């Protein structure tokens, strides 16, 4: 099969289109013919070697955790699926090696769900990691109807999902974003506020009694800066700063594969309550450019690779 691989850590220049053996199937594993995959910041951070000691990598490695495709082969104990089923998933394994930037991927059944009927393969591939991150953060924070939620980096890949999921639950959402992305946020149903000095005062002007939940998807001191905006009994959840849990009594979320979470996202998509923004679509041979686009930080929406 064709696959993108890298044999050493480094810039996107280390990514190559190579021929690799087809993946082996296990008893609780499916082989999926990949239609599309997507790039997440964790992909290039692993490729750069920034996460050594936290995530094991076996070189040469095929990058990628997000996938949308068609079941090609079923394992001995995978009754949930049949050959030909359209699936999507967050295919995170214990070791980074056989990822989704390939024509075929072996995916544990615990990482896959049926693809939303309302989404193309490219759109579905843009969802799993970012969508599950938003969903799990919201679940952990206990967001419910009538609450006011402050979402940091609300126009980003995770933040845009969080805005929509919180709105679907009946919450009022305030979202931080640059001025260029504020109209986009209004379209998602959020009340935008601008980053930078005076942010806490701008949030307080919109929510004088404080916010019930802060969702931090950016880090960099955001948790500490937002503590003063919490209402009595409010909580902070972060994917970037463990002090949300250790110092502020909130939650730190490291996203996990979840069939239940994917099924919940599918229901929201197919009910028209959730949408996905795609910035660019690249061919598999141009995966290095896809990594560069995501790494630049200048895209709104997900960068997708079509296989």
Phi, psi and omega in degrees: 000156173277141179206154170271129180226161168221140184253358176207158178284149178161197181291180178299344179297341182281350181281131181226148172272118186227169171263129182230155176298147174299147183290150175278150179256143177249175183301323181249032185234148173246148167262124182249131171279116189283127172264326179200153174225170177222161183261135173237155180306328180298330182298311182281338174291321174295314181300325179284348183087010183290337186253019175301137184093339177255320181232126180282135179235131174251118182267144357289143185244144169263120182281173172105133177242332180275141180209150165221134183186200185235135179296123181260327183207140181251149176279177182293332182232061178228061185291349181292337188226158174233160175304133180099347178294140175270125187228164169214160183184169175254092191271067177268125179249179182291333181230139174279114176202301183259076185274194191264356178277065186201166178289332179225147175219139172274119186238122173304140185299335180291351183256358190240150172218169178290137181295139174303130181296334184278354184249146169288169176298321180296317178294317181297322180294338181279355190266311204306301185295310182293317180295317178294324178300312179297314183297314182291325177296318180292319177297316181296323181283344179073035180299135180215172182306133175090351179280161172253125186241130174258120181251119176271140187061048188290340179266000180283180183300317178280316184300321181295323175293318182298318178304310185291321180293317179297319177297319179297333178277355178096013181274156167273135186238127170252131184232135177273139181193163172290164180300327182295337183255006186286326177292323175301316179295320178300323177297334178273352178101009181264159172262111187279146169228150185273142174300170167106186181305138179086007182301316182301321178292323179292322177293319181295328178295326179277328182227077185301331181270004179095169179254152182279327183221135168250127174248113184258114178244022183229328182075205176066039178090001183296322181299308181298321182290337184267348184303324181288348179268358182283138170286167176302130181082003180286167184220152178246133174235131182229148171255000188234345188221106181298344180294344174304324179269313190284332184243341186240006175071017181259227187221146170242129187243123169249109191303140179243149170302138183206114176295318180299320178295316177297319179297322178294320177295318178303316180299320179293318177298310186288344174270359180077017181262357183218138177226163181234137180259126177250127180276310183208151174238128180243154171283160182304318182297340181256027183299328178299320177293326176296317177298316180298319181297316179292321183292335181294332181075010185253012180257146170252119186102175187273148173262124188242146175246123178270128180255000000 
